[in-house]
Amino acid sequence: MSQADLLARLERVEAQLAIQQLAVRYAMAVDARDIDTWLSLFVDDIDCGRRGRGREALRTFIEPATRDFYRTVHFITGHAIDTIDGDRASGRVYCRAEHEYGGQWIVMACVYHDTYERRDGTWYFAGREEDFFYTCDVLERPQAVDFARWPGPAPKHNPPMMLPRFPNWQTFWSGTDVSAITTSPAAPK
């Protein structure tokens, strides 16, 4: 192996480690309500849609959202980095998040679809889209609430929320009678 190949491999490993730390730091900052640290994980010109661009625009989302729950805990359960191309990368993060909301303890199984950028040698989130497998109170089964118990407006997805994003999901279940293994009204057709 040439020295150039070895350096390229080392750079890729360093990129993967730095990117994976973003998800952990994100979870820890949200749970600690360290909003400034949380914001610092995103590119400074992050696109916040109708809220505008930049970290201060992002603050207008996260501060009110974190005030909806007294305690939270986010468990990062897996992180796949799908592509690294120079200073850009993409990946998916599996997470189980728990939220105290009054007398409820809302459990959420979700996945983040991320894009990352390296700027001046540091990796940041360039985009983060969250999708859900289910949300429910810890004392409920997800099916009992159509996979979508959430304080306030439920996530705008039909149950099972996340599954259509998997390309093989519909193919795997097509033509199969799943009535014996599911009670979900959204079982594949």
Phi, psi and omega in degrees: 000135181283163178296324179296318178297318180296318178295322178295318178295317179297318178297321178294317179297316178298320178297314179300315181296317180294318179295317180296329177293333178302313182296319180293316180294324176301308182299315182294320180293318178297313183295328179273356185057038176266079188297319181297318176295317179302313180297325183292349180279350183255151174304149186292342179247034182308136178277116181252026177060232183296342179279346180111204182236150173104166184295325179292326174295321178295326178302325181294345174268309192286322181298310177296323181296320181285342177279350177285341185231133180287307178241146171219157171215128181246120178257117175278116187254351178182148180215115177250123174264113188278320181218145167227120181226091182066242182263015179232148180207166175218156180189179179228139180237123173273140183213143167246119182243142180234139188226126173277123180225096184058235179273005180255153172236096186278125178254137182226128171256120187219171174223138174257131172260111190248151163238147184230152174223144174258125178232128182049040175085358182245137178272140179223162166288131173256341177192147182212114178245123183261138174223158190240143166276315177195162168221136177194165173292148183302338180269001181252158168270141182306322181298328184296339181238028183051035175066012189218055170274124179209135177300134183077203181298133179291155174307145186274064179220150175268142181292153344287123196307305189280332196302324179298343178288341179277116185302328184270351185303303182296319180298315182301317186266352184300137179076007181254134174277108184261009184300333180282343184243359180213151172246006184293132176291350182254028178297148181303148179263000000 
